[in-house]
Amino acid sequence: MTADSLRFGDDLAAFADSVIGSGLSPQVRGLIEQAAKLYESPEQALALLEQARAAAPSHPAPLIALYRFFFYGHQLDKARAVGEDALAIARTALGPDFGDEPPSDDATRHDAAVRFYLFALKGLAYLNMRLGDMDEARLMLAGLRRLDPKDHVGGGLLAHVLARHEAGGPTDTSPEYPARGWGATTP
């Protein structure tokens, strides 16, 4: 094992820890917490979240906070942009060979960095569907299906919704949707 691969392993471990909140400075954590208290003042909250992101540009926590801010504020195009940044950061942390082969079942179920990447991909598929970009949603779902064939993160349901939409059927959740699994849909 080379020094570079050891460093990469350390980088990946650090990223995985950061996905679950480790490695975030108290200053950045405080900015995010303060922003969360400013529900009635979205401009001030956004300024704090942008400060947090600038202070920790490759840490997932500020990205997650910004994503939620835009998503719950119904600014889906901005949430999508943050999701794309999150996907790029996770992709970089996972290394150049990630995705050549699907991750192991264990990694898909338990590795924080892998799961962050898969959930970012799923979130982007959803946002693209909501924003009417079905081609991009289909690409995201195809990638998710390839990387998570057992559907641990639940992308199969989105694929069923997309297939039903494209077939001209109702798009509401109905008992016909499986709780999990890719089924016969082809995103």
Solvent accessible surface area in square Angstrom, and as a share of the most:
residue,aa,sasa,rsa
1,M,190,0.85
2,T,91,0.53
3,A,83,0.64
4,D,102,0.53
5,S,49,0.31
6,L,97,0.48
7,R,143,0.52
8,F,70,0.29
9,G,35,0.34
10,D,97,0.50
11,D,60,0.31
12,L,44,0.22
13,A,55,0.43
14,A,61,0.47
15,F,15,0.06
16,A,20,0.15
17,D,70,0.37
18,S,10,0.07
19,V,29,0.17
20,I,133,0.68
21,G,23,0.22
22,S,54,0.35
23,G,77,0.74
24,L,17,0.08
25,S,49,0.32
26,P,115,0.73
27,Q,122,0.54
28,V,4,0.02
29,R,99,0.36
30,G,31,0.30
31,L,21,0.10
32,I,33,0.17
33,E,95,0.42
34,Q,94,0.42
35,A,6,0.04
36,A,80,0.62
37,K,167,0.71
38,L,46,0.23
39,Y,188,0.71
40,E,149,0.67
41,S,35,0.22
42,P,63,0.39
43,E,135,0.60
44,Q,106,0.47
45,A,4,0.03
46,L,41,0.21
47,A,53,0.41
48,L,22,0.11
49,L,8,0.04
50,E,91,0.41
51,Q,96,0.43
52,A,0,0.00
53,R,65,0.24
54,A,81,0.63
55,A,54,0.42
56,A,18,0.14
57,P,85,0.53
58,S,76,0.49
59,H,18,0.08
60,P,1,0.00
61,A,22,0.17
62,P,0,0.00
63,L,2,0.01
64,I,53,0.27
65,A,18,0.14
66,L,5,0.03
67,Y,54,0.21
68,R,141,0.52
69,F,44,0.18
70,F,15,0.06
71,F,48,0.20
72,Y,154,0.58
73,G,38,0.37
74,H,151,0.67
75,Q,62,0.27
76,L,20,0.10
77,D,82,0.42
78,K,98,0.41
79,A,0,0.00
80,R,59,0.22
81,A,51,0.40
82,V,7,0.04
83,G,5,0.05
84,E,83,0.37
85,D,53,0.27
86,A,9,0.07
87,L,27,0.14
88,A,57,0.44
89,I,35,0.18
90,A,0,0.00
91,R,83,0.30
92,T,109,0.63
93,A,16,0.12
94,L,15,0.08
95,G,4,0.04
96,P,117,0.74
97,D,104,0.54
98,F,26,0.11
99,G,12,0.12
100,D,99,0.51
101,E,130,0.58
102,P,59,0.37
103,P,24,0.15
104,S,69,0.44
105,D,59,0.31
106,D,94,0.49
107,A,24,0.19
108,T,4,0.02
109,R,118,0.43
110,H,120,0.54
111,D,44,0.23
112,A,23,0.18
113,A,0,0.00
114,V,9,0.05
115,R,64,0.23
116,F,22,0.09
117,Y,23,0.09
118,L,0,0.00
119,F,88,0.37
120,A,14,0.11
121,L,11,0.05
122,K,50,0.21
123,G,17,0.16
124,L,1,0.01
125,A,0,0.00
126,Y,70,0.26
127,L,0,0.00
128,N,0,0.00
129,M,21,0.10
130,R,126,0.46
131,L,66,0.33
132,G,52,0.50
133,D,55,0.29
134,M,42,0.19
135,D,96,0.50
136,E,58,0.26
137,A,0,0.00
138,R,74,0.27
139,L,119,0.59
140,M,23,0.10
141,L,0,0.00
142,A,44,0.34
143,G,21,0.21
144,L,0,0.00
145,R,72,0.26
146,R,121,0.44
147,L,7,0.03
148,D,1,0.00
149,P,83,0.52
150,K,132,0.56
151,D,1,0.00
152,H,47,0.21
153,V,4,0.02
154,G,10,0.10
155,G,0,0.00
156,G,0,0.00
157,L,62,0.31
158,L,20,0.10
159,A,1,0.01
160,H,26,0.12
161,V,31,0.18
162,L,3,0.01
163,A,39,0.30
164,R,44,0.16
165,H,78,0.35
166,E,86,0.39
167,A,89,0.69
168,G,67,0.64
169,G,27,0.26
170,P,86,0.54
171,T,74,0.43
172,D,89,0.46
173,T,111,0.65
174,S,26,0.17
175,P,139,0.88
176,E,132,0.59
177,Y,25,0.09
178,P,50,0.31
179,A,102,0.79
180,R,136,0.50
181,G,21,0.21
182,W,12,0.04
183,G,56,0.54
184,A,100,0.78
185,T,17,0.10
186,T,115,0.67
187,P,25,0.16
